[in-house]
């Protein structure tokens, strides 16, 4: 089949978000053809270029979201009237809609304390307005200029001042209206693209949006114009991400933008044939935002286990023998009778940023070091932006304060038990090398989505200690220890027993590797999407005309009933009254 892959800031760009799993998916489904429709997020991303594409990618079409490309069309009176009507309907939906996950209570419900489900009036109004703007852009052009015009701001102002508008919308001032109108113009830029033609998205059998939000807009329009089914994958729910942004905006701006993204999410969930959350955490958010449970299919991200096989399998026996030999030598030298005579290493691997809470990890390691004097801590990762640079400097200073350089004697050089390294350096060429050097892998985050680094440690057969955030519990599944976040003492109390018990570490590591190979390999990910694609297309009526031997279309080849959802070929049993089923009693007796 031919699949239209929709991405935003990801595949096929180098280093794009979600580009790795998209590339693995495309390469794994080598029997299908792919057309990639990608949004870029900046000039730097476009300058970095694309990854090497496999032969099954037939076409790539890109569009920038960071710059407005006007077509030079100026609307006439009729087109301006159409734009005002549709944009006004969209603005009215934003001003009257409730946020997803909340409930609107009316008279009786308020008195009884029962939350009613939000009505569909705003959702239908939003969808009709969205489709109307797309049809205007397709017929007349000039939509970008119209969205940037004073006409759009005035339509938004009228909707905010109209009866029935929410209080936050009524309180919007001119700067707030300008901010919202600018955001809507950026978000609605995909409506003006030339992708919605018979030889574009109309030629694919299925659209697969690699994320929700703006990336799914072309899929919504392909479904509207051509009936193409849509599948949406969300490893992180975009609506939740929006709620966590713009904390300094005014209440009116936050309310209107939350309404827009909420209605866009609701329309995406309604129109999609299937929604694919990457974990249970994302699935719960989708259900909270109104997703139909019957459409949800959880497919975990797939990672390539090959680079970690030599650590998880080949090195396990070798590492155990080396540990035993080292412990034997040190017992003889120091004449210690402890089982844990050799030094042990804790490993942390990831991006250095405040959300990873390395401060709590360092305080926890101070308690671990007090209980196990030979323990080391390797922090491997690069800072993410200026904030990460400042946070890394703070962590280095804290480590120097908590662990002054230790020396065996007055004439020896000391060594800090905490090392800060970057991936690719000596002894840390790959993530597999880092995990191979460690006895226990630690995750100390306070905010985490899907912990890919934790799965890599599981592939390596390493025991793990993690904080209970995001999808950690779902990933670990009983093969590691989980503690509350921001609790250094609990983190230390989980690490020390593992350091003292190598047999327990080996058991947990083996169970973790088996679980990772079963649930989080790229093979299971590709197989799950292959089945989902086939199921989606099988449930979709034939859209293309049937051609006869001479190349002429056969207009009546597909009956009208083919467009009716469900099994229309099976006769529906009719209800028959009981009096017609029972044998009637004779009115008169038979005369013999």
Rosetta blueprint (number, residue, H / E / L):
1 X L
2 X E
3 X E
4 X E
5 X E
6 X E
7 X E
8 X E
9 X L
10 X L
11 X L
12 X L
13 X E
14 X L
15 X L
16 X L
17 X L
18 X L
19 X H
20 X H
21 X H
22 X H
23 X H
24 X H
25 X H
26 X H
27 X H
28 X H
29 X L
30 X L
31 X L
32 X L
33 X E
34 X E
35 X E
36 X E
37 X E
38 X E
39 X E
40 X E
41 X L
42 X L
43 X H
44 X H
45 X H
46 X H
47 X H
48 X H
49 X L
50 X E
51 X L
52 X L
53 X L
54 X L
55 X L
56 X L
57 X E
58 X E
59 X E
60 X E
61 X E
62 X E
63 X E
64 X E
65 X L
66 X L
67 X L
68 X L
69 X L
70 X L
71 X L
72 X L
73 X L
74 X L
75 X L
76 X L
77 X H
78 X H
79 X H
80 X H
81 X H
82 X H
83 X H
84 X H
85 X H
86 X H
87 X H
88 X H
89 X H
90 X H
91 X H
92 X H
93 X H
94 X H
95 X H
96 X H
97 X L
98 X L
99 X L
100 X L
101 X L
102 X L
103 X L
104 X E
105 X L
106 X L
107 X H
108 X H
109 X H
110 X H
111 X H
112 X H
113 X L
114 X L
115 X L
116 X E
117 X L
118 X L
119 X L
120 X L
121 X H
122 X H
123 X H
124 X H
125 X H
126 X H
127 X H
128 X H
129 X H
130 X H
131 X H
132 X H
133 X H
134 X H
135 X H
136 X H
137 X H
138 X H
139 X H
140 X L
141 X L
142 X L
143 X H
144 X H
145 X H
146 X H
147 X H
148 X L
149 X L
150 X H
151 X H
152 X H
153 X H
154 X H
155 X H
156 X H
157 X H
158 X H
159 X H
160 X H
161 X H
162 X L
163 X L
164 X L
165 X L
166 X L
167 X H
168 X H
169 X H
170 X H
171 X L
172 X L
173 X L
174 X H
175 X H
176 X H
177 X H
178 X H
179 X H
180 X H
181 X H
182 X H
183 X H
184 X H
185 X H
186 X H
187 X H
188 X L
189 X H
190 X H
191 X H
192 X H
193 X L
194 X L
195 X L
196 X L
197 X L
198 X L
199 X L
200 X L
201 X H
202 X H
203 X H
204 X L
205 X L
206 X E
207 X E
208 X E
209 X E
210 X L
211 X L
212 X L
213 X H
214 X H
215 X H
216 X H
217 X H
218 X H
219 X H
220 X H
221 X H
222 X H
223 X H
224 X H
225 X H
226 X H
227 X L
228 X L
229 X E
230 X E
231 X E
232 X E
233 X E
234 X E
235 X L
236 X L
237 X L
238 X H
239 X H
240 X H
241 X H
242 X H
243 X H
244 X L
245 X L
246 X L
247 X L
248 X L
249 X L
250 X L
251 X H
252 X H
253 X H
254 X H
255 X H
256 X H
257 X H
258 X H
259 X H
260 X H
261 X H
262 X H
263 X H
264 X H
265 X H
266 X H
267 X H
268 X H
269 X H
270 X H
271 X H
272 X L
273 X L
274 X E
275 X E
276 X E
277 X E
278 X L
279 X L
280 X H
281 X H
282 X H
283 X H
284 X H
285 X H
286 X H
287 X H
288 X H
289 X L
290 X L
291 X L
292 X L
293 X H
294 X H
295 X H
296 X E
297 X L
298 X L
299 X L
300 X L
301 X L
302 X L
303 X E
304 X L
305 X L
306 X H
307 X H
308 X H
309 X H
310 X H
311 X H
312 X H
313 X H
314 X H
315 X H
316 X H
317 X H
318 X H
319 X H
320 X H
321 X H
322 X H
323 X H
324 X H
325 X H
326 X H
327 X H
328 X H
329 X H
330 X H
331 X H
332 X H
333 X H
334 X H
335 X L
336 X L
337 X L
338 X L
339 X L
340 X L
341 X L
342 X L
343 X L
344 X L
345 X E
346 X E
347 X E
348 X E
349 X E
350 X L
351 X L
352 X E
353 X L
354 X H
355 X H
356 X H
357 X L
358 X H
359 X H
360 X H
361 X H
362 X H
363 X H
364 X H
365 X H
366 X H
367 X H
368 X H
369 X H
370 X H
371 X H
372 X L
373 X L
374 X L
375 X L
376 X E
377 X E
378 X E
379 X E
380 X E
381 X L
382 X L
383 X E
384 X L
385 X H
386 X H
387 X H
388 X H
389 X H
390 X H
391 X H
392 X H
393 X H
394 X H
395 X H
396 X H
397 X H
398 X H
399 X H
400 X H
401 X H
402 X H
403 X L
404 X L
405 X L
406 X E
407 X L
408 X L
409 X L
410 X L
411 X L
412 X L
413 X L
414 X L
415 X E
416 X L
417 X L
418 X E
419 X E
420 X E
421 X E
422 X L
423 X L
424 X L
425 X L
426 X L
427 X L
428 X L
429 X L
430 X L
431 X H
432 X H
433 X H
434 X H
435 X H
436 X H
437 X H
438 X L
439 X L
440 X E
441 X E
442 X E
443 X E
444 X L
445 X L
446 X L
447 X L
448 X L
449 X L
450 X L
451 X L
452 X H
453 X H
454 X H
455 X H
456 X H
457 X H
458 X H
459 X H
460 X L
461 X L
462 X L
463 X E
464 X E
465 X E
466 X E
467 X E
468 X L
469 X L
470 X L
471 X L
472 X H
473 X H
474 X H
475 X H
476 X H
477 X L
478 X L
479 X L
480 X L
481 X E
482 X E
483 X E
484 X L
485 X L
486 X L
487 X L
488 X H
489 X H
490 X H
491 X H
492 X H
493 X H
494 X H
495 X H
496 X H
497 X H
498 X H
499 X H
500 X H
501 X L
502 X H
503 X H
504 X H
505 X H
506 X H
507 X H
508 X H
509 X H
510 X H
511 X H
512 X H
513 X H
514 X H
515 X H
516 X H
517 X H
518 X H
519 X H
520 X L
521 X E
522 X H
523 X H
524 X H
525 X H
526 X H
527 X H
528 X H
529 X H
530 X H
531 X H
532 X H
533 X H
534 X H
535 X H
536 X H
537 X H
538 X H
539 X L
540 X L
541 X L
542 X L
543 X L
544 X L
545 X L
546 X E
547 X E
548 X L
549 X L
550 X L
551 X L
552 X L
553 X E
554 X E
555 X L
556 X L
557 X L
558 X L
559 X L
560 X H
561 X H
562 X H
563 X H
564 X L
565 X L
566 X L
567 X L
568 X L
569 X L
570 X L
571 X L
572 X L
573 X L
574 X L
575 X L
576 X L
577 X L
578 X H
579 X H
580 X H
581 X H
582 X L
583 X L
584 X L
585 X L
586 X L
587 X L
588 X L
589 X L
590 X L
591 X L
592 X L
